[in-house]
Amino acid sequence: MPDTRLLSALALARGDLDRAAERRDDTVWFDAAWADAATRVVLVHRGRTLVTGTAGETEGGGAASLALVAPQEAAYDGVRVLLAVDDSTTYVALLVDGSVEPWDAPDGSQWEGLREVGAALPDRDTGLLVMAVALANWHAAHPRCPRCGAPSVPSQAGWSRTCPEDSSQHFPRSDPAVIVLIRDDDDRALLGRRAEWPDGFFSTLAGFVEAGESAEMTVLREMAEEAGVRVDRLDYLGSQPWPFPASLMLGYHARLAAGSPAARPDGTEITELRWFTREEMRAGCEAGTVRIPPRVSIARRLVEHWYGAELPGSWSRP
């Protein structure tokens, strides 16, 4: 019987922070928070932030943390976003304008992207950085009013944009996507390789929810399109934000339906499919001929949930 308990400790779904939404319209308070030397700032520039320590897929994870700065140390052009208030400390992201040339990291820190460092950060830092990166991507992609095309301006402490011409207000959105590990009657896992990946790189199957679809409808459609199979039991296991640029990944295990056609790659997005037993996966990963998703991805947790144990970092693809 498959284990249908919800996934826990998803790498990018951590950090039970008070987002202080009631403060977003209080410009006087937000200006005072920015002037307060005790406020901590997350710098985001071209998708990267300053961190200290190390990240990676080593056993036990990394030991990285955000290199937070005071507002007075964040003298760059960009959008200020209220992230959270935690233990009386205000956390703000400064989304540095992408036109600003990169600058050297201060001694003891380095620039890292969320993909590389997200799984190695503590819960609070992960929660802050996921918010900051998601909003940085949204602001960069939506500089104009979608109604009239006029340049819009950040509002509500960075959580919306307002058009000065027609006064319309616009908010960030997340694009729902399903990500699925299919199991057959022998409890094998079906994994696929995308066209752009090197040989030996495998992951779960995924696809975006289309207009007018439920998540469950999307699972059925995407599994048929990408792998040519039918599934009939869906176990929802959890969700994780994936701000690359704006997705919310809904994780499922699905059962191969009786009488389903044999799995076949669509030849466009997916160029190889393989059924794995646990023994075959272990042998391939230990030999280096198979690599599975890194810890930052919900795909990794879907695989581990099927496998029945946390898997070594040495099995991960970049």
C-alpha positions in Angstrom: 0.0 0.0 0.0 1.5 3.3 -1.0 2.3 5.8 1.8 -0.1 8.7 1.2 1.0 10.9 4.1 1.8 14.5 3.2 5.4 15.3 2.4 7.2 17.3 5.1 10.4 19.5 5.2 10.0 20.5 1.5 13.1 22.6 0.8 11.3 25.7 -0.5 8.2 25.4 1.6 9.7 26.3 5.0 9.7 29.3 7.2 6.5 30.0 9.2 7.0 33.8 9.0 4.6 36.6 9.9 4.3 38.4 6.6 2.8 41.4 8.4 0.3 42.0 5.6 -1.6 44.6 7.7 1.5 46.8 7.4 1.7 46.9 3.6 -0.5 50.0 3.3 1.2 51.9 6.1 3.8 53.9 4.2 4.9 55.9 7.3 5.6 52.7 9.2 7.5 51.2 6.2 9.6 54.2 5.7 10.5 54.2 9.4 11.4 50.5 9.2 13.7 51.3 6.3 15.4 54.0 8.4 15.8 51.7 11.4 19.4 50.2 11.6 17.9 47.1 13.2 16.0 46.2 10.1 17.6 43.3 8.1 17.7 43.5 4.3 17.9 40.7 1.8 19.7 41.9 -1.4 18.5 40.2 -4.6 20.3 41.0 -7.8 19.7 39.1 -11.1 18.2 36.2 -9.2 21.1 35.9 -6.7 21.6 36.9 -3.1 24.5 37.1 -0.6 25.1 34.1 1.6 27.7 32.9 4.0 28.8 29.3 4.6 28.4 26.5 2.1 25.6 24.9 0.2 25.4 21.7 -1.8 24.4 18.1 -1.8 26.8 16.8 0.7 25.6 14.3 3.4 23.6 16.2 6.0 23.1 19.2 3.7 24.9 22.5 3.7 25.4 25.1 6.4 24.6 28.3 4.6 22.8 31.4 5.8 21.7 34.7 4.3 24.2 37.6 4.6 21.7 40.2 5.8 22.6 43.8 5.8 21.3 47.0 7.4 19.4 49.4 5.2 22.3 51.9 5.3 24.4 49.2 3.6 21.9 48.7 0.8 22.4 51.9 -1.2 21.2 50.6 -4.5 18.4 51.4 -6.9 15.6 48.9 -6.7 12.2 47.9 -5.3 11.8 47.6 -1.5 9.5 44.7 -0.4 8.3 44.1 3.1 8.9 40.4 3.7 8.2 39.7 7.4 8.3 40.8 11.0 9.8 38.2 13.3 10.8 38.6 16.9 10.4 42.4 16.6 12.9 42.4 13.6 11.6 43.7 10.3 12.9 41.9 7.2 12.9 43.7 3.9 14.1 42.7 0.4 15.8 45.1 -1.9 15.3 44.0 -5.4 18.2 45.6 -7.0 17.6 46.9 -10.6 19.0 44.4 -13.1 20.7 47.2 -15.0 23.1 47.7 -12.0 26.4 46.0 -12.7 27.3 43.1 -10.5 29.6 43.9 -7.6 32.0 41.8 -5.6 30.6 40.0 -2.5 32.0 41.2 0.8 34.6 39.1 2.5 33.1 36.0 4.0 30.1 35.9 1.6 29.3 34.9 -1.9 26.5 35.3 -4.5 24.3 32.3 -4.8 21.0 31.5 -6.5 17.9 30.0 -4.8 18.3 26.7 -6.7 21.8 26.3 -5.4 21.4 27.4 -1.8 17.7 26.9 -1.0 18.0 23.5 0.5 21.0 24.5 2.7 19.5 27.5 4.4 17.7 27.4 7.7 13.9 27.6 7.7 13.6 31.4 8.3 16.2 32.2 5.6 14.5 30.0 3.1 11.2 31.5 3.7 12.6 35.0 3.3 14.5 34.2 0.1 11.7 32.4 -1.7 9.4 35.4 -1.2 12.1 37.8 -2.3 13.0 35.9 -5.5 9.4 35.3 -6.4 8.6 39.0 -6.1 11.8 40.0 -7.9 10.8 37.9 -10.8 7.3 39.3 -10.9 8.4 43.0 -10.7 10.9 42.4 -13.4 8.4 40.7 -15.7 5.5 43.1 -15.1 6.8 46.7 -15.3 3.7 48.0 -17.2 0.0 48.1 -16.7 -1.7 45.2 -18.5 -4.7 47.3 -19.2 -3.2 50.4 -20.8 0.5 49.7 -21.1 1.6 52.6 -19.0 4.6 52.1 -16.7 3.3 51.0 -13.3 4.8 51.7 -9.9 5.3 49.4 -6.9 2.7 49.8 -4.1 1.7 48.1 -0.9 5.3 47.7 0.3 6.2 45.9 -2.9 3.3 43.5 -3.0 1.4 45.1 -5.8 1.9 47.5 -8.7 -0.4 50.5 -9.4 -1.0 52.2 -12.7 -0.8 56.0 -12.4 -2.9 56.4 -15.5 -6.0 54.4 -14.7 -5.4 53.6 -11.0 -5.7 49.9 -11.5 -3.9 47.7 -9.1 -2.1 44.4 -10.0 -0.9 41.6 -7.8 1.6 38.7 -8.1 0.3 35.4 -9.3 1.5 31.8 -9.1 1.1 29.4 -12.0 -0.1 26.0 -10.7 1.7 23.0 -12.1 1.5 19.3 -11.2 4.5 17.1 -10.7 3.9 13.3 -10.6 5.6 10.0 -9.8 3.8 7.1 -11.4 3.9 3.7 -9.7 2.9 0.4 -11.3 1.5 -2.8 -9.7 5.1 -4.0 -9.0 5.7 -0.7 -7.2 8.2 0.5 -9.8 8.6 4.3 -10.4 8.4 5.8 -13.8 10.9 8.6 -14.4 11.7 10.6 -17.5 14.5 12.5 -19.1 13.9 15.8 -20.7 15.2 16.6 -24.2 17.8 19.1 -22.9 19.2 16.9 -20.1 22.3 14.8 -20.4 22.0 11.0 -20.5 21.3 9.5 -17.1 19.4 12.5 -15.7 15.9 11.5 -14.6 13.0 13.1 -12.8 9.3 12.9 -12.3 6.9 14.1 -14.9 5.3 17.5 -14.7 3.1 20.1 -16.5 1.2 23.3 -16.1 -2.5 23.5 -15.2 -4.3 24.9 -18.3 -7.2 27.3 -18.3 -10.4 25.6 -17.2 -8.6 22.5 -15.7 -8.5 21.1 -12.2 -5.2 19.8 -10.9 -6.5 16.3 -11.2 -7.5 16.8 -14.8 -4.0 18.1 -15.5 -2.4 15.0 -14.1 -4.4 12.7 -16.3 -3.8 14.8 -19.4 -0.1 15.4 -18.8 0.7 11.8 -18.1 -1.1 10.8 -21.3 0.7 13.5 -23.3 4.2 13.0 -22.0 4.3 9.3 -21.3 1.3 7.8 -23.2 -0.1 6.2 -20.1 -3.3 6.3 -18.1 -3.4 6.7 -14.4 -6.4 6.1 -12.1 -5.4 6.7 -8.5 -4.0 10.1 -7.5 -2.5 10.7 -4.0 -1.8 14.4 -3.4 1.3 14.7 -1.2 2.1 18.4 -0.9 3.0 21.6 -2.6 6.1 23.8 -3.0 6.6 27.2 -4.5 9.0 27.2 -7.4 9.7 30.8 -8.3 11.5 30.1 -11.6 9.7 32.3 -12.5 6.3 31.9 -10.8 5.2 28.3 -10.3 3.5 26.4 -7.5 4.3 22.7 -7.8 1.5 20.3 -6.7 3.0 16.9 -5.9 1.3 13.6 -6.6 1.9 9.9 -6.7 -0.3 8.2 -9.3 -1.1 4.6 -10.0 -0.7 3.1 -13.5 -4.2 2.1 -14.6 -5.1 -1.4 -15.5 -4.8 -1.9 -19.3 -2.8 1.3 -19.8 -0.7 1.5 -22.9 3.0 1.0 -22.4 4.9 4.0 -21.4 6.5 5.9 -24.4 8.1 9.3 -24.4 6.5 12.1 -26.4 9.7 12.7 -28.2 9.5 16.4 -27.8 9.6 17.3 -24.1 10.5 13.8 -22.9 13.0 11.7 -24.8 13.5 8.8 -22.5 11.3 7.0 -19.9 12.5 4.2 -17.5 10.7 2.1 -14.9 12.9 1.8 -11.8 12.8 -0.7 -9.0 14.5 0.5 -5.8 17.4 -1.8 -6.5 17.9 -0.5 -10.0 17.8 3.1 -8.9 20.4 2.4 -6.2 22.7 0.5 -8.5 22.5 3.2 -11.2 23.1 6.1 -8.8 26.0 4.3 -7.1 27.5 3.6 -10.4 27.0 7.2 -11.6 24.9 6.3 -14.6 21.7 7.6 -13.1 21.2 11.0 -11.4 18.0 12.2 -9.7 16.7 15.7 -8.8 18.5 17.7 -6.1 17.2 18.3 -2.6 15.8 21.7 -3.5 13.1 20.2 -5.8 9.8 18.6 -4.7 10.6 15.9 -7.3 13.4 14.7 -5.0 10.9 14.3 -2.1 8.4 12.4 -4.4 11.2 10.0 -5.3 12.3 9.6 -1.7 8.7 9.1 -0.6 8.4 6.1 -3.0 11.9 4.8 -2.1 11.2 4.9 1.6 14.3 6.8 2.8 16.3 10.0 2.4 18.7 9.5 -0.4 22.4 10.5 -0.6 23.4 13.8 -2.0 25.9 12.1 -4.2 22.9 10.7 -6.2 21.8 14.2 -7.2 22.1 15.9 -10.6 23.1 19.6 -10.5 
